[in-house]
Amino acid sequence: MKTKIKTNDIILLLSAILSFFCLVFIIYRVNTDPEAALNIDKSRFGILDYIMGAGHLIVLLFHVYAIIFIFMHFRHFKELRLFKTGLLIIGIISLFSIGVEKIMIDEIAREYRAGMEISEISILTIAYILNIIFSLLIFFFVLRTFSLRKDYYPEVKSVEEEIFTIAQYMGIISGIMGLSMIFSLTRKDIPADKLAFYIPFFILFLVPYALAVLYWLSLKLREKISSWYDEKQLHDIMKASLTTLLLSFPGLALFLALGIQSGAYFFLYYVFLILILFSGSTLFFFKIKDVI
């Protein structure tokens, strides 16, 4: 276990360094020559475009791996829990900023081709700076964890319950982001046939919740399904399921009241509505005393 965890530390440390330098290079190119850096004219595809694309991919993969690493650290170590919670929140914000970067790049390209004044470079730079801050925090966090290895002993008490709780928080955040995106698009009258462009952003919103759930499931694979939940957790999930069913009716009525005539919007709305209702109600029943 020690060897495995130490290997993960080294991989993440190197990933943080690589992500940092990729972001510094991207920021430099975007602010000095945005037309070439973002391939705005789309007339050619050269080595710089491959480097920029690879840099963005490295940053995305680093965020995914870093969030998984934080979950792993929650499981094996009780130290630095407040810092890890804050780091996880910053990581999610930084992950979502990658979606903002894509939107800003497309908007900059549109304004450039139309001969308009480009004002989104500063917003794009701020989004990249958020990524850099997360990279630096992960770098120092991993360095701090090296000292914890010396006194590492597996905890007797399992923290799978804590990972389960974090997964519900991730579900709430993902649900809020998804519904906010849907309301924003409908307010701008984006037609359903243009919705495919925004699908990657909806997938990105689901990534934190998916990572939390998948990591929790990985902890349970060696157990029988009947042992995955204790009695209170099982009761909480059953009550949360009933609550989700009941609250989904007024939630769907709200969608109909908005007058959105699109099956694609309805599907996305339903997914994120159920996610936020189920995660929220599960967390609610999990946190209060069992009085029902």
N, C-alpha and C positions, 0 to 999 in steps of 0.2 A: 504493500500500500504506500509506503514511504517513497519508494522508487517511482511509482506511477504518479503520485502527486508532485514530486519534484520535477519530473519530466514535463508535466502540465505547466508548472511554474516557468520553466525555461522557455517552453514554446510560446506561452503568453507574453513573457518578457520580450522575446525577440519580435513577436508580432506587434507589440506596442511600439517598439523602436521603429520597425519598418513602416507601420501606419503613420507614425509621427512624421517621418521624412517624406513619405508620399504626400501627406497633407501640406507640408511646407512647400514642396515642389508645385503642387496643384494651385495653392494660393498665389505663389509667385507668378506662375504662368497666366492665371486668370486675371490678375491685376496688371500685368505688364503687356500681355497680348491676348485679350479675350477672344478675338476672332479666330486665331490659330489654335488656342488652347481648347476652345469649345467646338471647333470645326463648324463654324456658323454657316459658311457658304456651302458646305457639303459637296464641294467640287472635287475633293481629293480625300484620301484616307492614308495617312503616312505613319511613320514611326511614332511621332508625338501623340497621335490619336490612340495608338495601341498602349502607349505608356500611361496616358490619362485614363483610359478605360481600365487597365490593370490596376492603377492606383486606387480608383474608386471601388473596384472589386475587393482589393486587399482590405480597405477600410471597412467595407460591409462585413466581410468574413471575420475580421478582428472583433467587431462589435458582437457578432453572434457567439464567437468563442469566449469572449470576455464575460458575457452574461451567464453562459453556462458555467464558467469557472467560479463566478460569484455564488451561484447555487451550490456548487460543490464545496465551496469554503463554508457556506452556512451549515452544511451537513457535518463537516469534520471538525470545525473549530467554533467554539463559543466566543472567542475573543473578537473584538472590533465589530460587533454586530450593528451598532449604531452607524459606524462609518460605512459598513457594507450595505446597509439599507439606503443610505444617501447615495452611495456609489451606484447602486442598482437603479435608482431613480434617474440619476444623471445619465447613466448608460442608455436608458429607455428614451430620454429626451434627445440624446445624441443620435440614437438610432433613427428616431422619427425625423431628425433634421436632415438625414440622408434623402428622405422623400422631398423635403423642402428644397434641397439642392437641385434635384431633378426638375422640379417645377420652375425654379429660378433660371436654370440653364435654358429651358425651353422658352421662357418668357424673354430672356436676353436675346436669344436667337431671333425670335419673332420681331422684337423692337429694332434689332440691328438691320434686319432685312427690309423693314418698313421705313428705315431712315429716321426712327424716333430716338429721342434722348434715352440712354440706358441708365436706369436708376437702381437696378436690382443687384449690381455688383457688390454693393455694401452688405446687402442681406445675405447674398451667397457667401461672402467672406465670413460673416458672423456665424453662419451655419458650419463652415469649415473650422472656425475657431472652437466651436463647441466640441467638434470631433477631436481636436488637438487637446483640449482640456481633459476630455475623457481618457485619451491615450496616456497623457502624463499622469493622471490619477491612478490608472491601472498600473503603470510602470512603478510608481512609488509604493502602491499597494502590494505588488508582487515582491518587491524588495523587502517590505515589512514582513511578509509571510515567511521569508527564509529563516528569520529568527524564531518563528513559532515552531519550525520543524524540530528544533533541538529538544523541545519539551512536548513533542507530540505524543499523545496517547489517545487511542480511539475512545470516544465518549460512550459511556455505558447507556445513557439515555439517548434514544434515537431522536433526531431532529426532522424526521420525515413529516411530522405534523407541521413544523414551521415552513417547510417547502410547500406543503399543501396550502397553507394560509397565503403564502406569497403568490401562488398560482391564482388564487381568487382575486387578489389585488391586481395582478396582471390582466385578468379577465375584465375587471371593471375599467381599467385604463384603456385597454384595447377597444372595449365597447364604446366608451365615450369618444375616442378618437374616430372610430368608424362612423358613428351616428353624426358626429360633427361634420365629417367630410360629406356625408350624404346630404345633410341640410344645406351645406355650403354649395354643393353642386346643383341642387334643385333651385336654390335661390338665384343662381346664375343662369338658370334655364339651359343647362348642359343637356343636349338630347341623349337618348339612350344609346344611339348608334356611336356616340363618341365616348361612351362610358368605358370601353375596353382600354382606353389610354390610362385610366385611373385605377384599373384593377391591381397593378403592382403595388400601389400605395395601400390599398385595402389589405393585401397580403402582408405588407410590411407592418401594418397595425396589429396583425394577428401573431407576428413572430414572437414577441415577449411572452404572450400567453402560451403559445405552442411550445416554446422552449421550457417554460416552467412545468407544464403538464408532462411533456416527454421525459424530463429529468426525474420527475416524481414517479412516473411509470417505470423508469429504469431501476429505481430503488425497490420496486415492488415485484419485479419479474421473478425473483427467486421464491416468492411467497405464493401460497394458494390464493386464488381470487377471493375466497371467503374470508381471508385474513387481511385484506387490503385496508379495511376500515374497522375501527372499533365500534362499539354499540352506539355511542353518542354521535360519531361522525356519520354513521349510516342513517340514524334518525334525522340528523341535520340535513343530509342530502335529500332524503325523502320529502321533508318539509319544504326544502328549497325548490324541489321539482314541482310540488303542488303550487307553491307561491308563484313560480315562473309561469305555470299554466294559467293561473287566475289573472296575473298582471299582464299577460300577453294580449288579452282581449282588449283592454283599453289602449294598449300600445299599438295594436293593429288598427284600432278605430282612429287613433291620431293620424296614422299614415293615410287612411282613407279620407280623413277630414282635410288633409293637405291637398288633395286632388291630384296626386301624382299618378299619371296614367302610364306606368311602365313596369313590366314584370321584372326587369333587371334591377331596378331600384328597389322593388318590393323584396326581392330575394336578399339583397345586401342589407336592407333595413331589418329584415327578419333575423338574419344571422347575428348581427351586432346587438339587436334588441334582446334576443334570447341570451346572448353571452353576458351582457351586463346585468340582466335580471337574475340569471342563475348564479353567477359569481357573487353578485351583491347579496342575494338572499342566503346563499350558502355561508358567506362570511358573517352575515348578521346572526344567523342561528348558531354558528360555531362560536361566536364571541359572547353571546348572552347565556345565562343559565337556562337549562332545559326546563321551561315552565309550561310547555305545550304538550 
